Amino acid sequence: MLALLLLGAYPSAAHGAVAWGDRGSDVKAVRQRLRQYGYMTAPADGIYGQATYEAVVWFQRKNGLTADGVVGPAMAAALGITLQGGSVESGIYHESEIYTLARLVHAEARGEPYVGKVAVAAVVLNRVRSSAFPNTISGVIYQAGAFDCVADGQINLTPDADSLRAARDAMNGWDPTGGCVYYYNPATATSAWIWSREVRLRIGAHSFAV
């Protein structure tokens, strides 16, 4: 009964979106990313059905997006993919990715010195380059459990001018951390694991580690 109701609700995706009942390379790209980020275990085929719908809604709820089961531009950007052709973003930074990085900087480093904002952005980019993490900016940021600001919704705040500038400075090669892939605030960190990482430097309230 649930499947029939949902099928009626989403008979076809709108232009530039993927929804229940769709098939093809866009659906496959969505499923691949949902599998990569731990939101589904079903094979990454090109069919949008029950398993895809549940994974999409789970991702949307966990990441502060509208939980409607439709993969539109906002969710596609969060997954790090481009729709209408099914090609996965890889190593090319689009404006949506830059803006997403700036939102992360704003959410995580408000009140920090400017170099600390750049450092937070650099950590994300260092993760993109590491085989241990997703290979897009949005993939790193929206990886399940990676950043508290995604879980509490602060990622959706509008970034200020400094956050946008810091994101671009990091993308232009400025890495104050020297390659760090973690940062945390020692005054608020509760994870025992993060304390096991090697701290390379401190900037403002954050420790940067490998």
C-alpha positions in Angstrom: 0.0 0.0 0.0 2.8 2.4 0.9 4.6 1.9 -2.4 1.4 2.5 -4.4 0.7 5.7 -2.5 4.2 6.9 -3.1 4.1 6.0 -6.8 1.0 8.1 -7.1 2.6 11.0 -5.3 5.7 11.0 -7.5 4.8 9.7 -11.0 7.6 11.5 -12.7 10.5 13.8 -11.8 10.2 17.5 -12.6 12.7 19.0 -15.1 16.1 18.9 -13.4 15.1 16.5 -10.7 14.9 12.8 -10.0 12.0 11.1 -8.2 10.0 7.9 -7.7 9.5 6.0 -10.9 12.5 7.5 -12.8 15.1 5.4 -14.5 18.5 6.1 -16.0 22.0 7.4 -15.4 20.8 10.2 -13.1 19.2 7.7 -10.8 22.3 5.5 -10.9 24.5 8.5 -9.9 22.2 9.3 -7.0 22.2 5.7 -5.7 26.0 5.5 -6.1 26.4 8.5 -3.8 23.9 7.3 -1.3 25.7 4.0 -1.1 29.0 5.7 -0.8 27.8 7.9 2.1 26.2 5.0 3.9 22.6 5.8 3.3 21.7 2.6 1.4 23.1 -0.9 0.7 21.0 -1.8 -2.4 22.9 -2.0 -5.7 23.5 1.2 -7.6 21.2 0.5 -10.5 19.2 3.0 -12.5 15.8 2.5 -11.0 14.2 4.9 -8.5 12.0 2.7 -6.2 11.3 2.1 -2.5 14.9 1.6 -1.4 16.0 4.8 -3.2 13.1 6.8 -1.8 13.8 5.8 1.8 17.5 6.6 1.4 16.8 10.0 -0.2 14.4 10.9 2.6 16.9 9.7 5.2 19.6 11.8 3.6 17.4 14.9 3.4 16.3 14.6 7.1 19.8 14.1 8.3 21.2 17.0 6.3 18.6 19.8 6.8 17.0 19.4 3.4 13.2 19.3 2.6 12.3 15.6 3.1 10.2 15.2 0.0 11.9 12.2 -1.6 12.8 14.3 -4.7 16.4 14.8 -5.7 16.4 18.4 -6.9 19.2 20.9 -7.4 19.9 21.4 -3.6 20.2 17.7 -2.9 22.2 17.0 -6.1 24.7 19.7 -5.0 24.8 18.1 -1.5 25.6 14.7 -3.1 28.2 16.3 -5.4 26.5 15.3 -8.7 25.0 17.0 -11.7 21.6 15.9 -13.0 20.3 15.8 -16.6 23.1 13.5 -17.8 24.1 11.6 -14.8 27.8 12.7 -14.7 29.3 12.7 -11.2 31.3 15.8 -10.3 35.0 14.9 -9.9 37.6 17.5 -9.2 35.8 20.4 -10.7 34.6 23.1 -8.4 31.4 24.7 -9.4 29.8 27.8 -7.8 27.4 25.6 -5.9 30.4 23.8 -4.3 32.2 27.0 -3.4 29.0 28.3 -1.8 28.6 25.0 0.1 32.1 25.3 1.4 31.5 28.9 2.5 28.4 27.7 4.4 30.5 25.2 6.2 33.1 27.8 7.1 30.4 30.2 8.4 28.8 27.5 10.4 31.9 26.1 11.9 34.2 29.1 12.2 32.1 32.1 13.0 34.1 34.3 15.4 37.4 32.7 14.5 40.3 34.7 13.1 40.3 34.9 9.3 43.2 32.5 9.0 41.1 30.0 11.1 38.3 30.3 8.6 40.7 29.5 5.7 42.1 26.6 7.7 38.6 25.1 8.2 38.0 25.3 4.4 41.4 23.8 3.8 40.6 20.8 5.9 37.6 20.1 3.7 39.7 20.3 0.6 42.4 18.1 2.1 39.7 15.5 2.7 38.6 15.8 -0.9 42.1 15.0 -2.0 42.5 12.1 0.4 41.4 8.6 -0.6 39.9 8.1 2.9 37.1 10.6 2.2 34.5 11.4 -0.5 36.1 13.1 -3.5 33.9 16.3 -3.7 33.4 19.2 -1.4 29.7 18.5 -0.8 30.5 14.8 -0.4 32.9 15.6 2.4 30.6 18.1 4.1 27.5 15.9 4.0 29.2 12.6 4.8 27.2 11.1 7.6 28.4 12.3 11.0 31.3 14.4 9.7 30.3 17.8 10.9 28.0 18.8 13.8 26.8 21.9 11.9 25.1 19.6 9.3 23.3 17.7 12.0 22.0 20.8 13.9 21.1 22.8 10.7 23.7 25.6 11.0 25.0 24.5 7.6 21.9 26.2 6.2 22.9 29.7 7.4 23.8 32.3 4.8 27.6 32.7 4.7 29.1 36.1 5.2 31.6 37.8 3.0 34.6 36.6 5.0 33.4 33.0 4.8 33.0 33.2 1.0 36.5 34.8 0.7 38.0 32.2 3.0 36.5 29.4 0.9 38.0 30.9 -2.3 41.4 31.5 -0.7 41.6 27.9 0.3 40.6 26.8 -3.2 43.3 29.0 -4.5 45.9 27.0 -2.6 46.2 28.6 0.8 46.4 25.9 3.5 47.4 27.2 6.9 47.1 23.7 8.3 49.8 22.1 6.2 47.7 19.2 5.2 45.5 18.5 8.2 42.3 16.5 7.7 40.7 17.1 11.1 39.9 20.0 13.4 38.1 20.2 16.7 37.4 22.6 19.6 39.2 21.1 22.7 36.7 22.9 24.9 33.7 21.2 23.5 34.9 18.0 21.8 33.2 14.9 23.3 34.6 12.2 21.0 37.4 10.2 22.6 38.6 9.2 19.1 39.4 12.7 18.0 41.7 13.2 21.0 43.8 10.4 19.6 44.7 12.3 16.5 48.1 14.1 16.2 47.6 17.8 16.6 49.8 19.9 14.3 48.8 23.4 15.2 46.1 25.5 16.9 44.4 28.5 15.4 41.9 30.4 17.6 39.6 27.9 19.3 40.4 25.0 17.0 43.1 22.3 17.0 44.1 20.9 13.6 45.2 17.4 13.3 46.1 14.4 11.1 
